[in-house]
């Protein structure tokens, strides 16, 4: 069976795969240069950002950054004042929803806030929660920055309509 029959790779897919790979690797390298302990979050964030056009990526990035900052701050604050507790966790998630609504953020920001909050608050670590929160924020920020830079510098061609 010829290779072309089982690998439906078009030029568009090859370019998209190359662009995604370059961006994810750059994010990982930058996070490692800063010696961030969970550098994979930078690469994951870049993968999320790259799935959009530049205009859409800017919106996704704003929401992800705002949500990450809120979740990191709430996680650090509550982790400093209580052990991981189901009731406190539930209250934190609920309050983040109300804060996002009050700040007129969308559900994507709330989702990112909740994810970051859960990671900072629930995962047991040897370092203080504020350090974990700062690391998470910087890891995500690197991923957003690299994703936006690659999206701007190497935009995907949109099909002609």
C-alpha positions in Angstrom: 0.0 0.0 0.0 1.5 3.4 -1.0 2.3 5.8 1.9 0.0 8.5 0.5 -3.0 6.2 1.0 -2.5 6.0 4.8 -1.0 9.3 5.6 -3.4 12.1 4.6 -0.7 14.8 5.1 -1.3 17.9 3.1 1.0 20.8 2.9 -1.3 22.7 5.3 -1.0 19.9 7.9 2.8 19.7 7.5 3.1 23.5 8.0 0.6 23.5 11.0 2.5 20.6 12.6 5.9 22.3 12.1 4.6 25.6 13.5 3.0 24.0 16.5 6.2 22.0 17.2 8.5 25.0 17.0 6.2 27.0 19.3 5.9 24.3 21.9 9.6 23.6 21.9 10.5 27.3 22.3 8.1 27.6 25.2 9.6 24.6 26.9 13.1 25.9 26.4 12.3 29.4 27.7 10.6 27.9 30.8 13.6 25.7 31.4 15.9 28.7 31.1 14.0 30.2 34.0 14.3 26.9 35.9 10.6 26.7 36.4 9.7 23.4 38.1 6.7 22.5 36.0 7.9 23.8 32.6 5.5 21.6 30.7 2.7 24.2 31.5 4.4 26.7 29.2 4.3 24.2 26.3 0.7 23.2 27.1 -0.4 26.8 27.2 1.3 27.5 23.9 -0.6 24.5 22.3 -3.9 26.0 23.5 -3.0 29.5 22.2 -1.9 28.3 18.8 -5.2 26.7 17.9 -6.6 30.1 17.0 -6.0 33.0 14.6 -4.1 36.0 16.1 -7.3 37.9 16.9 -8.9 34.9 18.6 -5.6 34.0 20.3 -5.4 37.5 21.9 -8.8 37.0 23.4 -8.0 33.5 24.6 -4.8 34.8 26.0 -6.4 37.6 28.0 -8.9 35.2 29.5 -6.3 32.6 30.3 -3.9 35.2 31.9 -6.7 36.8 34.0 -8.0 33.4 35.1 -4.6 32.1 35.9 -3.8 35.2 38.0 -7.0 34.9 39.9 -6.7 31.2 40.5 -3.1 31.4 41.5 -3.8 34.3 44.0 -6.8 32.5 45.5 -5.0 29.2 45.7 -2.0 30.8 47.5 -4.2 32.7 49.8 -6.3 29.8 50.9 -3.4 27.3 51.0 -1.6 29.6 53.4 -4.6 29.7 55.8 -5.9 26.1 55.6 -4.9 22.6 54.6 -6.4 21.1 51.5 -10.0 20.7 52.4 -13.0 19.8 50.3 -15.2 22.5 51.7 -12.6 25.2 51.4 -11.9 24.0 47.8 -15.6 24.1 46.9 -15.9 27.6 48.5 -12.9 28.8 46.5 -14.2 27.5 43.2 -17.6 29.1 43.9 -16.1 32.5 44.9 -13.9 32.5 41.8 -17.0 32.2 39.7 -18.5 35.2 41.5 -15.3 37.2 41.2 -15.1 36.4 37.4 -18.7 37.5 37.0 -18.1 40.7 39.0 -15.1 41.5 36.8 -17.1 40.7 33.7 -14.8 37.9 32.7 -16.2 35.0 30.7 -16.4 31.3 31.5 -13.1 30.6 29.9 -11.4 32.9 32.5 -13.4 31.1 35.2 -12.3 27.7 33.9 -8.6 28.8 33.9 -9.0 30.3 37.3 -10.5 27.0 38.6 -7.8 24.9 37.1 -5.0 27.0 38.5 -6.7 27.3 41.9 -7.0 23.5 42.0 -3.3 22.9 41.1 -2.0 25.5 43.6 -4.4 24.6 46.5 -4.8 20.8 46.2 -1.3 19.6 45.1 0.9 19.0 48.1 4.3 20.6 47.7 7.4 21.3 49.8 7.5 25.0 48.9 5.1 27.7 50.1 1.9 28.1 48.1 2.8 31.7 46.9 5.9 30.3 45.2 3.9 27.6 43.5 1.3 30.2 42.4 4.1 32.5 41.0 5.6 29.6 39.1 2.3 28.6 37.6 1.6 32.2 36.6 5.1 32.6 35.0 4.8 29.2 33.2 1.5 30.1 31.7 2.7 33.6 30.8 5.6 32.2 28.9 3.3 29.9 27.0 1.0 32.7 26.2 3.8 35.0 25.1 5.4 32.4 22.8 2.1 31.4 21.4 1.2 34.9 20.5 4.6 35.7 19.1 4.5 32.6 16.8 0.9 33.3 15.8 1.9 36.8 14.8 5.3 36.0 13.2 4.1 32.8 11.5 0.4 33.1 10.9 -1.6 30.2 9.4 -3.0 30.9 6.0 -6.8 31.1 6.1 -8.6 29.4 3.2 -9.9 31.8 0.6 -13.7 32.2 0.7 
